[in-house]
């Protein structure tokens, strides 16, 4: 019998890998290694299994790359072609919580009570975010085998929850891009588990918001919403990003907290830059603008 007869059949397969996969090699390394001072020292660990090493300051560029690559690969595998991104406050209550919130605020000092009342007035935008997400998800547009206008939120509560909930109750999957914060924060229960991502770097999270975005809906919000909205407008204004529908819900809110017209009158932006914004009050208006922009045919607003 020749030596070649002793070869495993897989070793004769021209299509098989010549080297073991990384997970196989890691298994070999962890399979009862000899207990010696050398093998027990952190220096002996495989670099890609050494968390302490990966968290070193010098490894930040590698962590950037990993945080960019992981969601990108998983979204590709999930056949997500484009997204409908939805930004907004984490503090606006859902409509069903308004009555309880107002009752609880009745005995608060006037300034604090007014804050609760103003947030309660914005509960209608929770409903509009839910409706827009459900409309887009009901439409279920697929092109070239990829899903289009998949709902994407920051994965948290309030407006973000409304977006994921609208998609979920339409029977569709949706994305949540959470961020690690010093205080406790978890994905809302409506995010599709295998499309629920967690980020360390705000910059990488914001990249993933916009890399697949083909429309962005912005609801009343605070610093985070402002940050995301102005970065988006700047990217389009400067030509770094192609123009997409930017829907601002709640003109009364936005024009009270930001004087967009004053920016144009002061000359710090052009008058035509104001055309990058589309004002909306209802989900139906928002979806109609998206359909008109992309010339999407067929019924625009499903019955539900």
C-alpha positions, -999 to +999 in steps of 0.1 A: +000+000+000+014+034-010+016+064+013-010+081-009-036+054+000-034+066+036-044+102+027-078+114+040-103+117+011-106+155+020-069+159+013-075+148-023-102+175-028-088+202-051-115+226-039-107+221-002-088+247+018-050+241+022-050+257+057-073+253+087-098+281+094-091+305+122-118+290+144-103+255+139-069+267+149-083+284+180-099+251+189-066+233+186-049+260+208-075+256+235-076+218+235-058+211+268-025+229+261+003+219+284+003+239+316+036+257+316+047+292+325+050+299+288+015+287+277-001+304+307+013+338+299-009+363+280+018+367+254+011+332+242-025+338+234-036+339+197-037+376+189-073+375+176-085+357+208-067+381+232-092+407+243-068+426+264-045+430+234-074+441+211-084+467+236-050+484+237-048+520+226-026+511+197-053+488+183-079+516+178-074+515+140-081+478+140-112+483+161-124+510+137-121+485+108-139+457+127-167+480+137-171+491+101-168+456+086-190+435+109-224+453+103-215+457+066-210+420+061-241+410+081-263+435+062-250+422+029-258+386+040-293+398+050-297+412+015-304+447+027-300+469-003-311+503+010-326+517+042-352+542+054-334+558+083-355+573+111-340+598+136-357+613+166-359+619+204-355+591+229-379+610+253-412+615+234-438+592+250-461+569+230-497+581+227-509+555+252-485+568+279-496+605+276-524+604+301-503+587+328-474+612+321-497+642+325-512+629+357-478+622+371-467+658+363-497+675+379-479+682+411-445+691+397-431+727+397-445+747+368-413+746+347-410+708+350-447+703+343-445+723+312-417+701+299-438+670+304-467+687+286-446+697+257-432+662+253-468+649+255-478+672+227-452+655+205-466+620+211-483+623+177-449+620+161-444+586+178-475+575+158-463+591+126-429+574+129-448+541+135-470+547+105-442+556+081-422+525+091-452+504+086-461+519+052-425+514+039-424+479+053-458+470+038-446+482+004-418+455+006-398+467-024-372+442-037-348+450-066-320+427-078-328+403-050-322+430-024-346+445+000-351+483-003-361+509+023-355+485+052-363+505+083-333+515+103-333+533+137-309+540+165-324+510+182-334+528+214-368+540+229-394+565+218-392+575+181-367+548+175-389+522+191-419+535+170-399+529+138-389+493+146-424+486+160-440+498+128-418+475+107-423+446+131-461+448+131-460+449+093-443+416+094-409+430+082-374+430+097-357+462+108-323+474+119-312+489+152-278+506+156-273+510+193-244+528+209-226+519+242-233+546+268-222+551+304-258+546+316-278+514+309-291+512+273-306+482+255-322+476+221-359+481+220-378+448+217-389+454+181-355+453+164-348+422+145-323+403+166-299+394+138-300+430+126-293+445+161-259+460+162-239+477+190-212+504+184-184+518+205-176+546+181-203+572+172-184+580+140-187+544+127-224+542+138-232+574+118-214+559+088-236+529+089-267+550+092-260+567+059-241+541+038-273+524+027-297+553+034-320+562+005-343+584+026-341+598+061-370+609+083-361+633+111-385+637+140-383+662+168-352+654+189-323+668+209-285+670+205-281+635+189-309+641+164-294+676+155-260+660+151-272+633+127-294+657+108-268+684+102-241+659+093-265+645+067-274+679+053-237+689+052-228+657+033-254+664+006-248+702+005-210+696-001-216+669-027-200+642-006-232+623-007-259+620-034-291+638-027-318+617-010-351+627+005-346+644+039-380+646+056-383+668+086-415+661+106-429+689+127-422+722+110-435+742+140-410+725+163-380+728+139-386+764+129-389+774+166-356+758+177-337+765+145-340+796+122-331+780+089-341+811+070-317+832+092-288+811+081-296+819+045-302+856+051-269+857+070-252+842+040-237+812+058-257+789+036-273+794+002-310+799-002-311+768-024-297+748+005-331+751+022-345+730-007-326+700+007-353+698+034-389+685+028-414+694+055-438+667+066-465+663+092-479+629+083-465+595+073-485+596+041-469+629+031-435+615+038-440+583+019-455+602-011-424+623-013-401+593-013-422+577-040-422+609-061-384+613-057-377+577-068-406+575-092-420+544-074-450+532-092-481+515-078-502+521-047-482+543-024-500+539+009-512+504+018-544+499+038-541+488+074 
